[in-house]
Amino acid sequence: MIEGIKSIIEFINSTYQIQSIYYTAQYFSLLPKISSNIKLFEVTSAELAKISTLQTPQGILALVHLPHEQKTDFESLKNSFSLVLDDVQDPGNFGTIIRTADWFGIKNIICSENTVEAYNPKTVQATMGSLCRINVIYTNLSNFLATANLPIFGALLDGNNIYETNWGIEGLILLGNEGHGINKDLIEKITFPVTIPQIGHAESLNVAVSAAIFCSELSRNVK
C-alpha cells in the first residue's frame, strides 16, 4: 500500500506493477498518464479514511504488487557498498534508512530475517518513494557474511574512528538492532569495527541517524 501523490508517482514510473489507485476528486489531475492495466477508483474522503493506514490520509492511495523475492547476487555487490541491517525493528527507522540509501546512491540493503518488513505501510511511508529504487533482500546474515568475501564494516562502540577509516572501494556496512546492537554471532565476522565518536552524553545514536552518517562518510571518501 502506497499513500501520497509523490510516492505513488515514483512507483508509477518504476518497474513495480500498480494494481489500483483510489483517489479523492482533487487528486486525479495530479496523476501522470496511467496505463490501462491500472484500475482507477474515485472515492470520498470518508471512504479513503477507512482504507488508509494514516491518521490524516493524503487523498490518494495505491495498491502495488509485491515484486518477486530477490536473491543475494554477490557479484552485484562487488565494487560498491551495501547496507546490512541486523534485526532493525522500527518501520520508521527502516524507511528512513531506505530513503537515506537512495539519496547517497546505495542500491542494496541486505536484511536479517527478523528485520521489519520492507512493505510494512509505515516503512513504505517513511521511504517517500525511495523503496522503488532500492533492492531489499532478506537472508540469514550469519551465512551471508561468512560467504560474501567483502570487507565488513561494523558499527560498534569500541571500533575505529569513522572519520579516520580507510573504506577502500567496496564493502558491507553492518548496523545493529535499536536496543542491543549487532548480534554477538555476527560481531566476530566484522573485519573493520567502526565507531562514530561520542562527544556528548547520549547513551546511543538512532540507527537511522547512524546509517546516514556512515553513508555520508562513504560518499565523502569513496571516489
C-alpha positions in Angstrom: 0.0 0.0 0.0 1.4 3.4 -1.1 0.0 6.6 0.1 0.6 10.2 -1.1 0.8 11.6 -4.6 4.7 11.9 -4.6 5.3 8.3 -3.6 2.6 7.0 -6.0 4.2 8.8 -8.9 7.6 7.4 -8.0 6.1 3.9 -8.2 4.2 4.5 -11.4 7.5 5.5 -13.0 9.3 2.4 -11.6 9.3 -1.3 -12.5 6.7 -2.1 -9.9 3.3 -3.1 -11.1 0.4 -0.9 -9.8 -2.8 -2.8 -9.3 -5.2 0.0 -8.4 -5.4 3.6 -7.3 -8.0 5.1 -5.0 -8.2 8.9 -5.1 -10.4 11.8 -4.0 -11.6 14.1 -6.8 -8.9 16.8 -6.4 -6.0 14.4 -6.9 -6.9 12.9 -10.3 -5.5 15.9 -12.2 -2.1 15.4 -10.4 -1.6 11.9 -11.8 0.6 11.3 -14.8 -0.6 9.3 -17.8 -1.9 6.0 -16.4 -1.6 2.6 -18.0 -4.9 1.0 -18.9 -3.9 -2.0 -16.7 -4.2 0.1 -13.6 -7.7 0.3 -12.1 -8.8 3.7 -11.0 -11.4 4.4 -8.3 -12.7 7.8 -7.2 -13.7 7.7 -3.6 -14.9 10.2 -0.9 -12.6 11.4 1.8 -14.6 9.3 4.3 -14.2 6.1 2.2 -10.4 6.7 1.8 -10.1 7.2 5.6 -11.4 3.7 6.1 -8.7 2.1 4.0 -5.8 4.4 4.8 -3.3 3.5 7.5 -2.6 7.2 8.2 -4.3 9.3 10.9 -4.5 12.0 8.3 -5.0 10.4 4.8 -3.2 12.1 1.9 -6.1 11.9 -0.5 -4.7 9.2 -2.7 -3.7 5.6 -2.2 -2.3 2.8 -4.5 -2.1 -0.9 -4.2 1.1 -2.3 -5.7 2.0 -5.9 -6.4 4.9 -7.2 -4.4 8.0 -7.9 -6.5 9.4 -11.4 -6.8 11.6 -12.3 -3.9 15.2 -11.3 -4.7 18.2 -13.4 -4.0 21.6 -12.2 -3.0 23.9 -11.8 -6.0 27.4 -11.5 -4.7 28.7 -10.2 -8.0 26.3 -7.3 -7.9 27.7 -6.2 -4.6 31.3 -6.0 -5.8 33.0 -2.6 -6.3 30.2 -0.9 -4.3 28.9 -0.5 -0.8 25.8 -2.0 0.6 24.0 -1.7 4.0 23.3 -4.7 6.1 20.7 -4.5 8.8 20.7 -6.9 11.8 17.2 -7.1 13.3 16.1 -3.5 12.8 12.6 -3.4 14.2 11.2 0.1 13.9 9.4 0.6 10.5 10.1 4.4 10.6 13.8 3.8 11.1 13.9 1.3 8.3 12.0 3.6 5.9 14.4 6.4 6.7 17.4 4.1 6.1 16.0 3.2 2.7 15.4 6.9 1.8 18.9 7.7 3.0 20.5 4.9 0.9 18.6 6.2 -2.1 19.9 9.8 -1.5 23.5 8.6 -1.3 23.3 6.2 -4.3 23.4 2.9 -2.3 21.4 0.3 -4.3 21.3 -2.7 -2.0 20.1 -3.3 1.6 20.6 -6.8 3.0 18.4 -7.6 6.0 18.3 -10.3 8.6 15.2 -12.5 8.6 13.9 -10.7 11.7 14.3 -7.2 10.3 10.9 -5.4 10.0 9.1 -6.0 6.7 10.1 -3.5 3.9 6.4 -3.4 2.8 5.0 -2.5 6.2 2.9 0.5 5.4 4.8 2.7 7.9 8.1 1.6 6.3 6.8 2.4 2.9 5.5 5.8 4.0 8.9 6.7 5.6 10.7 5.9 2.3 8.9 8.7 0.4 9.0 6.7 -2.8 12.7 5.6 -2.5 11.7 2.0 -1.9 11.1 1.6 -5.6 14.8 2.2 -6.4 16.4 0.0 -3.6 17.0 -3.7 -3.7 15.9 -5.1 -0.3 17.0 -8.7 0.3 16.2 -10.8 3.4 18.6 -13.6 4.3 20.4 -15.5 7.0 23.0 -12.9 7.9 25.4 -15.3 9.5 25.6 -17.4 6.3 25.7 -14.3 4.1 28.5 -12.6 5.9 30.6 -15.8 6.1 30.5 -16.2 2.3 30.2 -12.7 0.9 34.0 -12.3 0.6 33.8 -8.5 1.1 35.1 -6.2 3.8 32.6 -5.9 6.6 32.5 -2.5 8.4 30.5 -3.0 11.7 29.0 -0.1 13.7 30.4 -0.8 17.2 31.0 1.4 20.2 34.6 0.3 20.5 35.6 0.5 16.8 38.0 2.7 15.0 37.1 6.4 14.4 34.7 6.6 11.4 36.4 9.8 10.3 39.8 8.1 10.1 38.6 4.9 8.3 40.0 3.7 5.0 37.0 2.5 3.2 38.6 1.1 0.0 36.3 0.6 -2.9 33.8 -1.9 -1.7 32.2 -3.4 1.4 29.3 -4.1 3.7 28.1 -1.6 6.4 26.6 -3.7 9.2 24.2 -1.9 11.5 22.5 -3.4 14.5 19.2 -3.5 16.3 17.9 -0.3 18.0 18.1 -1.9 21.5 21.0 -4.3 21.7 23.1 -3.5 18.6 24.7 -6.2 16.5 24.2 -9.8 17.5 27.2 -11.5 19.1 27.4 -14.2 16.4 27.8 -11.5 13.7 30.4 -9.4 15.6 33.1 -12.0 15.1 32.6 -11.7 11.3 33.3 -7.9 11.3 36.7 -7.2 9.6 36.7 -3.4 10.4 34.9 -2.3 13.6 33.9 1.4 13.2 32.5 3.9 15.7 31.0 7.3 15.5 32.9 9.3 18.2 30.8 10.3 21.1 31.3 13.9 22.3 28.3 14.5 24.5 26.5 12.2 26.9 23.7 10.5 24.9 23.6 6.7 25.6 23.3 5.8 21.9 22.5 7.0 18.4 19.4 6.2 16.5 20.1 3.5 13.9 18.8 5.6 11.0 21.0 8.5 12.1 24.0 6.2 12.3 23.2 4.9 8.8 23.1 8.5 7.5 26.5 9.3 9.0 28.0 6.2 7.5 26.6 6.9 4.1 27.8 10.5 4.2 31.3 9.4 5.1 31.3 6.9 2.3 30.2 9.5 -0.3 32.9 11.9 1.0 35.8 9.4 0.9 35.0 7.0 -1.9 35.7 8.3 -5.4 
